Amino acid sequence: MLQREVAIKEMLADPVRDKEAVSRFRREALALAAFRHQNIVTLYDLVEKNDVLFMVMEFVDGPTLHELIKEGPLPPEVGAAIGARIAGALEHAHFRHIIHRDLKPANVMLTKTGDVKLMDFGVAKDVGLEALTAQGMAVGTPSYMSPEQVTGAPVDGRTDLFALGVLLYEALSGARPFLGRNAGEVFARIRDGEYTPLHKVAPHVPKPLADIIARALQVRPADRFPHAAAMRRELEAFLSPRVGLSYEAFLVGFLRHRQKLTETEALAHLTQAELGVVDVFDQQSTAARPWTRWALAFLAVAGVLGAGLVSTQSYWMGLVRQLSIR
C-alpha cells in the first residue's frame, strides 16, 4: 500500500521441529529493530503467516562486497572507506550490546547512492540474553572467525573487529588470509595467527592501512583495537588526506567505474566538482593500458618534430580518444 520496494526474508526452517532456528530468526529481527543507523539495513516489520515468519526490510539495490571482490581487489582508499562505514555500523551495534559474529563480504552491500549496508544478523549475539548455542560450539563462517570463536572462548565486540580485518585483507588482496584444505586447518591457522602479511601479497597497499589491518588480526583480543570506534577513527585518519569528498560520492564513483550503475545514475548523485574527483578511477585505468602509453609517447615525439607534423599529431590525438572510449 505504501508503493515502495522491500526485501522479504523468509524463515525456511520447520517451526515445529527446529525451535532454535525460530528463536534465531526472532532474535535477528529484534536486533535489527533496535538499530537506527545509516549503515545497517532497516527492518520494517516482522510478519507471521501460517506459522512461518517473514522479515520485511529495506531493499538494497546494489552489489555485495563479495561480488565486487570477485571482479578484482579494491583500491586501498575504496577498501578503507567501506571498512570505516562497517566499523561505524559495528560501533552502533556494540553500543546496543549486539555482536554480529558473522561479518563477511557476502553480508555487506553497497547501494547505488554509495551507502554501505551491513546485513544478516542471523547468528548475532545479544550479550544481555541467554545464549542459544551450546557452550564451546563455534558459530560463524570458518575463514572469518576469530581465534576466540574457533576455540569456544567468550567473545565480545573485538571478535567483529577481527572479522573486519579479514574482510579488508581479502578486499585489498583478493585472497583470504586464512586458508586450508578443511575447516580444521583453517581453524588451526586462525588460532595460531598463521597468515601471509598483507604487504607481501598486496605490496601496493600503503603501510598505514596495512598496519590497521594487521592490528585487527591480532590473535589476542587485547592486542586489537579496544572497540569499533577506535578502528573507525584510524581508517578515517588514513582516508582524510587522500579522499577529498564524502565517502558516498567516492563510492558512487567507484561503482560507476566498475559499471555497477549507469552514467545517468552516477550523475544523479554527484556534482560536477565531485565527478571530476572520482574520474581518478578512469584515469588510473587508462594509465594502465600499454597501448595508451605507447600512443602518448608517439605524440611526445611528434611534438618535438615541430609544426610540420601538426596534422599527424591531431590524427593520433583523435585515435587516443577513440581508444580511451573503447
DRENTIMAR-601511 format. One record per residue (C-alpha): residue in three letters; x, y, z. Coordinates in Angstrom, 3 decimals. Example, Ala and Ser with C-alpha at 12.3 -4.5 7.8 and 13.67 -1.06 7.14 Angstrom:
<sekes>
+-----+----------+----------+----------+
! res !        x !        y !        z !
+-----+----------+----------+----------+
! ala !   12.300 !   -4.500 !    7.800 !
! ser !   13.670 !   -1.060 !    7.140 !
+-----+----------+----------+----------+
</sekes>
This chain:
<sekes>
+-----+----------+----------+----------+
! res !        x !        y !        z !
+-----+----------+----------+----------+
! met !    0.000 !    0.000 !    0.000 !
! leu !    2.957 !    2.349 !    0.531 !
! gln !    4.214 !    1.771 !   -3.031 !
! arg !    7.812 !    1.035 !   -2.072 !
! glu !   10.110 !   -1.837 !   -2.854 !
! val !   11.084 !   -4.044 !    0.063 !
! ala !   13.097 !   -7.206 !    0.624 !
! ile !   11.347 !  -10.111 !    2.322 !
! lys !   13.340 !  -12.691 !    4.247 !
! glu !   11.506 !  -15.945 !    4.873 !
! met !   12.315 !  -18.418 !    7.614 !
! leu !   12.772 !  -21.753 !    5.837 !
! ala !   13.188 !  -23.928 !    8.917 !
! asp !   10.345 !  -26.104 !   10.182 !
! pro !    8.817 !  -24.042 !   13.016 !
! val !    7.670 !  -27.180 !   14.829 !
! arg !   10.873 !  -29.215 !   14.668 !
! asp !   13.531 !  -26.506 !   14.784 !
! lys !   12.737 !  -24.295 !   17.751 !
! glu !   16.281 !  -22.897 !   17.835 !
! ala !   16.002 !  -21.666 !   14.240 !
! val !   12.768 !  -19.879 !   15.121 !
! ser !   14.447 !  -18.282 !   18.132 !
! arg !   17.384 !  -17.156 !   15.978 !
! phe !   15.074 !  -15.635 !   13.393 !
! arg !   13.128 !  -13.731 !   16.034 !
! arg !   16.345 !  -12.616 !   17.698 !
! glu !   17.718 !  -11.282 !   14.406 !
! ala !   14.503 !   -9.316 !   13.925 !
! leu !   14.727 !   -7.895 !   17.446 !
! ala !   18.351 !   -6.888 !   16.859 !
! leu !   17.544 !   -5.133 !   13.572 !
! ala !   14.512 !   -3.427 !   15.118 !
! ala !   16.766 !   -1.868 !   17.760 !
! phe !   19.132 !   -0.307 !   15.195 !
! arg !   18.810 !    3.179 !   13.733 !
! his !   21.932 !    3.514 !   11.622 !
! gln !   22.598 !    4.522 !    8.034 !
! asn !   24.955 !    1.580 !    7.500 !
! ile !   22.721 !   -1.181 !    8.884 !
! val !   19.820 !   -2.491 !    6.818 !
! thr !   16.466 !   -1.260 !    8.182 !
! leu !   13.755 !   -3.660 !    9.358 !
! tyr !   10.183 !   -2.514 !    8.665 !
! asp !    8.133 !   -5.372 !   10.080 !
! leu !    8.090 !   -8.961 !   11.338 !
! val !    5.112 !  -10.908 !    9.969 !
! glu !    3.821 !  -14.370 !   10.911 !
! lys !    1.595 !  -16.256 !    8.469 !
! asn !    0.646 !  -19.939 !    8.779 !
! asp !    3.312 !  -20.389 !   11.480 !
! val !    6.032 !  -19.069 !    9.120 !
! leu !    7.950 !  -15.872 !    9.976 !
! phe !    8.862 !  -13.182 !    7.435 !
! met !   11.058 !  -10.117 !    7.898 !
! val !   10.083 !   -7.138 !    5.758 !
! met !   13.127 !   -4.940 !    5.323 !
! glu !   14.825 !   -2.259 !    3.280 !
! phe !   15.559 !   -3.287 !   -0.308 !
! val !   19.227 !   -2.646 !   -1.080 !
! asp !   19.719 !   -2.077 !   -4.801 !
! gly !   23.374 !   -2.786 !   -5.394 !
! pro !   26.154 !   -5.412 !   -5.330 !
! thr !   27.536 !   -7.287 !   -2.361 !
! leu !   31.139 !   -6.735 !   -1.398 !
! his !   31.705 !  -10.398 !   -2.272 !
! glu !   30.650 !   -9.714 !   -5.883 !
! leu !   32.986 !   -6.717 !   -6.127 !
! ile !   35.975 !   -8.651 !   -4.769 !
! lys !   35.364 !  -11.481 !   -7.259 !
! glu !   35.927 !   -8.939 !  -10.058 !
! gly !   39.265 !   -7.905 !   -8.591 !
! pro !   40.853 !   -6.350 !   -5.466 !
! leu !   39.576 !   -2.937 !   -4.435 !
! pro !   41.734 !    0.207 !   -4.491 !
! pro !   43.124 !    0.878 !   -0.980 !
! glu !   41.056 !    4.042 !   -0.466 !
! val !   37.842 !    2.270 !   -1.528 !
! gly !   38.516 !   -0.620 !    0.846 !
! ala !   39.275 !    1.790 !    3.692 !
! ala !   36.102 !    3.822 !    3.027 !
! ile !   33.974 !    0.684 !    3.110 !
! gly !   35.803 !   -0.521 !    6.230 !
! ala !   35.220 !    2.794 !    8.015 !
! arg !   31.487 !    2.561 !    7.332 !
! ile !   31.342 !   -1.054 !    8.540 !
! ala !   33.252 !   -0.096 !   11.686 !
! gly !   30.697 !    2.670 !   12.283 !
! ala !   27.857 !    0.152 !   11.935 !
! leu !   29.591 !   -2.208 !   14.378 !
! glu !   30.113 !    0.676 !   16.785 !
! his !   26.344 !    1.229 !   16.837 !
! ala !   25.573 !   -2.496 !   17.170 !
! his !   28.055 !   -2.966 !   20.005 !
! phe !   26.587 !    0.040 !   21.825 !
! arg !   23.297 !   -1.869 !   21.658 !
! his !   25.109 !   -4.923 !   23.086 !
! ile !   24.825 !   -6.877 !   19.822 !
! ile !   27.833 !   -8.779 !   18.408 !
! his !   27.419 !   -9.720 !   14.744 !
! arg !   29.671 !  -12.845 !   14.781 !
! asp !   29.324 !  -13.491 !   11.029 !
! leu !   30.854 !  -10.473 !    9.315 !
! lys !   31.984 !  -11.359 !    5.771 !
! pro !   31.858 !   -9.797 !    2.260 !
! ala !   28.578 !  -11.552 !    1.411 !
! asn !   26.926 !   -9.739 !    4.335 !
! val !   27.952 !   -6.264 !    3.156 !
! met !   26.185 !   -4.462 !    0.300 !
! leu !   26.750 !   -1.159 !   -1.493 !
! thr !   23.798 !    0.886 !   -2.666 !
! lys !   23.714 !    2.911 !   -5.872 !
! thr !   23.888 !    6.037 !   -3.714 !
! gly !   27.219 !    4.978 !   -2.199 !
! asp !   25.906 !    3.777 !    1.153 !
! val !   27.427 !    0.696 !    2.791 !
! lys !   24.885 !   -1.658 !    4.375 !
! leu !   25.657 !   -4.337 !    6.964 !
! met !   23.270 !   -7.277 !    6.618 !
! asp !   22.329 !  -10.611 !    8.172 !
! phe !   22.458 !  -10.638 !   11.961 !
! gly !   21.273 !  -14.261 !   11.944 !
! val !   23.973 !  -15.508 !   14.325 !
! ala !   24.305 !  -12.250 !   16.250 !
! lys !   24.699 !  -12.495 !   19.994 !
! asp !   22.919 !  -10.223 !   22.446 !
! val !   25.192 !  -10.115 !   25.472 !
! gly !   22.160 !   -9.380 !   27.644 !
! leu !   20.251 !  -12.516 !   26.654 !
! glu !   20.797 !  -16.199 !   27.292 !
! ala !   22.950 !  -17.815 !   24.601 !
! leu !   21.198 !  -20.139 !   22.178 !
! thr !   24.353 !  -22.014 !   21.240 !
! ala !   25.824 !  -24.682 !   23.481 !
! gln !   28.972 !  -23.667 !   25.378 !
! gly !   32.114 !  -24.369 !   23.359 !
! met !   30.340 !  -24.599 !   19.971 !
! ala !   31.801 !  -22.464 !   17.177 !
! val !   29.371 !  -20.165 !   15.351 !
! gly !   30.161 !  -18.252 !   12.157 !
! thr !   31.816 !  -18.723 !    8.756 !
! pro !   35.190 !  -20.520 !    9.200 !
! ser !   37.526 !  -18.192 !    7.251 !
! tyr !   36.222 !  -15.077 !    9.037 !
! met !   36.009 !  -16.394 !   12.585 !
! ser !   38.168 !  -15.017 !   15.373 !
! pro !   40.549 !  -17.159 !   17.483 !
! glu !   38.140 !  -16.959 !   20.417 !
! gln !   35.283 !  -18.181 !   18.220 !
! val !   37.176 !  -21.223 !   16.930 !
! thr !   38.305 !  -22.190 !   20.445 !
! gly !   34.900 !  -21.633 !   22.038 !
! ala !   36.174 !  -18.863 !   24.324 !
! pro !   33.962 !  -15.922 !   25.367 !
! val !   33.506 !  -13.284 !   22.648 !
! asp !   32.966 !   -9.540 !   22.662 !
! gly !   32.976 !   -6.704 !   20.135 !
! arg !   36.649 !   -7.302 !   19.299 !
! thr !   35.564 !  -10.549 !   17.622 !
! asp !   33.812 !   -8.486 !   14.954 !
! leu !   36.923 !   -6.321 !   14.538 !
! phe !   38.977 !   -9.441 !   13.761 !
! ala !   36.425 !  -10.389 !   11.094 !
! leu !   36.607 !   -6.839 !    9.710 !
! gly !   40.382 !   -7.247 !    9.442 !
! val !   39.898 !  -10.493 !    7.480 !
! leu !   37.327 !   -8.791 !    5.243 !
! leu !   39.640 !   -5.847 !    4.474 !
! tyr !   42.613 !   -8.148 !    3.838 !
! glu !   40.533 !  -10.032 !    1.273 !
! ala !   39.079 !   -6.862 !   -0.249 !
! leu !   42.536 !   -5.385 !   -0.892 !
! ser !   44.387 !   -8.548 !   -1.950 !
! gly !   41.651 !  -10.703 !   -3.476 !
! ala !   42.616 !  -13.609 !   -1.181 !
! arg !   41.598 !  -14.637 !    2.326 !
! pro !   44.382 !  -14.639 !    4.930 !
! phe !   43.405 !  -17.975 !    6.490 !
! leu !   43.097 !  -20.909 !    4.093 !
! gly !   43.239 !  -24.687 !    4.440 !
! arg !   42.097 !  -27.957 !    2.926 !
! asn !   39.340 !  -28.216 !    5.523 !
! ala !   37.770 !  -26.263 !    8.362 !
! gly !   40.147 !  -27.851 !   10.863 !
! glu !   43.214 !  -26.478 !    9.079 !
! val !   41.609 !  -23.058 !    8.769 !
! phe !   40.781 !  -23.043 !   12.484 !
! ala !   44.348 !  -24.038 !   13.403 !
! arg !   45.834 !  -21.185 !   11.363 !
! ile !   43.396 !  -18.683 !   12.838 !
! arg !   44.207 !  -19.889 !   16.349 !
! asp !   47.956 !  -19.550 !   15.724 !
! gly !   47.742 !  -16.302 !   13.707 !
! glu !   49.399 !  -18.021 !   10.750 !
! tyr !   48.928 !  -15.990 !    7.561 !
! thr !   50.992 !  -14.180 !    4.935 !
! pro !   51.347 !  -10.473 !    5.823 !
! leu !   49.308 !   -8.173 !    3.603 !
! his !   52.336 !   -6.226 !    2.347 !
! lys !   53.671 !   -9.418 !    0.743 !
! val !   50.504 !  -10.348 !   -1.160 !
! ala !   49.446 !   -6.751 !   -1.923 !
! pro !   52.564 !   -4.539 !   -1.854 !
! his !   50.594 !   -1.620 !   -3.338 !
! val !   48.607 !   -1.180 !   -0.096 !
! pro !   50.016 !    1.795 !    1.883 !
! lys !   51.757 !    0.805 !    5.102 !
! pro !   49.410 !    2.783 !    7.422 !
! leu !   46.416 !    0.857 !    6.074 !
! ala !   48.266 !   -2.483 !    6.203 !
! asp !   49.168 !   -1.725 !    9.850 !
! ile !   45.490 !   -1.111 !   10.724 !
! ile !   44.539 !   -4.480 !    9.264 !
! ala !   47.458 !   -6.246 !   10.982 !
! arg !   46.328 !   -4.886 !   14.340 !
! ala !   42.756 !   -6.083 !   13.756 !
! leu !   44.121 !   -9.584 !   13.010 !
! gln !   45.996 !   -9.993 !   16.277 !
! val !   45.343 !  -13.344 !   17.971 !
! arg !   44.847 !  -11.863 !   21.435 !
! pro !   41.776 !   -9.604 !   21.673 !
! ala !   43.721 !   -7.285 !   23.976 !
! asp !   46.186 !   -6.581 !   21.152 !
! arg !   43.459 !   -5.475 !   18.726 !
! phe !   41.622 !   -2.175 !   18.715 !
! pro !   39.782 !   -1.760 !   22.027 !
! his !   36.492 !   -1.003 !   20.266 !
! ala !   34.990 !   -0.322 !   16.837 !
! ala !   35.189 !    3.455 !   17.285 !
! ala !   38.986 !    3.262 !   17.592 !
! met !   39.298 !    1.273 !   14.362 !
! arg !   36.890 !    3.604 !   12.572 !
! arg !   38.940 !    6.641 !   13.611 !
! glu !   42.160 !    5.055 !   12.345 !
! leu !   40.588 !    4.276 !    8.965 !
! glu !   39.210 !    7.815 !    8.727 !
! ala !   42.625 !    9.274 !    9.609 !
! phe !   44.136 !    7.230 !    6.769 !
! leu !   41.460 !    8.492 !    4.356 !
! ser !   41.428 !   12.147 !    5.399 !
! pro !   44.416 !   13.363 !    3.297 !
! arg !   43.574 !   11.005 !    0.418 !
! val !   39.838 !   11.422 !   -0.220 !
! gly !   38.647 !   14.986 !   -0.642 !
! leu !   34.901 !   14.339 !   -0.778 !
! ser !   32.217 !   12.339 !    1.012 !
! tyr !   32.643 !    8.577 !    1.207 !
! glu !   29.265 !    8.168 !   -0.508 !
! ala !   30.307 !   10.229 !   -3.543 !
! phe !   33.656 !    8.437 !   -3.644 !
! leu !   31.959 !    5.027 !   -3.651 !
! val !   29.448 !    6.130 !   -6.299 !
! gly !   32.445 !    6.963 !   -8.498 !
! phe !   33.925 !    3.526 !   -7.852 !
! leu !   30.641 !    1.760 !   -8.660 !
! arg !   30.405 !    3.802 !  -11.853 !
! his !   33.928 !    2.710 !  -12.746 !
! arg !   33.007 !   -0.938 !  -12.103 !
! gln !   29.885 !   -0.430 !  -14.261 !
! lys !   27.510 !   -1.218 !  -11.396 !
! leu !   25.462 !    1.866 !  -12.223 !
! thr !   24.916 !    3.919 !  -15.326 !
! glu !   26.347 !    7.326 !  -16.110 !
! thr !   22.900 !    8.826 !  -15.566 !
! glu !   22.578 !    7.162 !  -12.141 !
! ala !   26.036 !    8.421 !  -11.145 !
! leu !   25.315 !   11.976 !  -12.303 !
! ala !   22.114 !   11.978 !  -10.249 !
! his !   24.212 !   11.732 !   -7.077 !
! leu !   27.385 !   13.640 !   -7.998 !
! thr !   28.066 !   17.308 !   -8.525 !
! gln !   30.356 !   18.368 !  -11.377 !
! ala !   33.141 !   19.009 !   -8.844 !
! glu !   32.717 !   15.545 !   -7.346 !
! leu !   32.602 !   13.958 !  -10.788 !
! gly !   35.983 !   15.486 !  -11.563 !
! val !   37.481 !   13.938 !   -8.426 !
! val !   36.036 !   10.449 !   -8.884 !
! asp !   37.218 !   10.393 !  -12.509 !
! val !   40.539 !    9.337 !  -10.966 !
! phe !   39.316 !    5.712 !  -11.254 !
! asp !   39.022 !    6.032 !  -15.028 !
! gln !   42.325 !    7.891 !  -15.271 !
! gln !   44.139 !    5.147 !  -13.369 !
! ser !   42.554 !    2.522 !  -15.604 !
! thr !   43.574 !    4.398 !  -18.751 !
! ala !   47.121 !    4.911 !  -17.470 !
! ala !   47.463 !    1.174 !  -17.002 !
! arg !   46.739 !    0.419 !  -20.663 !
! pro !   50.010 !   -0.136 !  -22.557 !
! trp !   48.602 !    0.960 !  -25.924 !
! thr !   47.645 !    4.314 !  -24.403 !
! arg !   51.159 !    4.860 !  -23.061 !
! trp !   52.610 !    3.957 !  -26.490 !
! ala !   50.310 !    6.406 !  -28.271 !
! leu !   51.149 !    9.199 !  -25.822 !
! ala !   54.854 !    8.542 !  -26.327 !
! phe !   54.344 !    8.869 !  -30.066 !
! leu !   52.625 !   12.214 !  -29.503 !
! ala !   55.580 !   13.453 !  -27.494 !
! val !   57.944 !   12.580 !  -30.346 !
! ala !   55.630 !   14.194 !  -32.895 !
! gly !   55.583 !   17.383 !  -30.860 !
! val !   59.354 !   17.575 !  -30.887 !
! leu !   59.474 !   17.316 !  -34.684 !
! gly !   57.700 !   20.681 !  -34.956 !
! ala !   54.758 !   22.326 !  -36.587 !
! gly !   55.127 !   20.313 !  -39.763 !
! leu !   53.548 !   17.329 !  -38.037 !
! val !   50.519 !   19.136 !  -36.637 !
! ser !   48.166 !   17.120 !  -38.826 !
! thr !   49.794 !   13.845 !  -37.724 !
! gln !   49.563 !   14.849 !  -34.078 !
! ser !   45.862 !   15.706 !  -34.467 !
! tyr !   45.275 !   12.303 !  -36.031 !
! trp !   46.878 !   10.469 !  -33.112 !
! met !   45.057 !   12.588 !  -30.529 !
! gly !   41.794 !   11.526 !  -32.136 !
! leu !   42.914 !    7.906 !  -32.135 !
! val !   43.832 !    8.035 !  -28.442 !
! arg !   40.410 !    9.474 !  -27.618 !
! gln !   38.706 !    6.666 !  -29.537 !
! leu !   40.794 !    4.002 !  -27.805 !
! ser !   40.107 !    5.523 !  -24.394 !
! ile !   36.357 !    5.430 !  -25.062 !
! arg !   36.604 !    1.769 !  -26.010 !
+-----+----------+----------+----------+
</sekes>
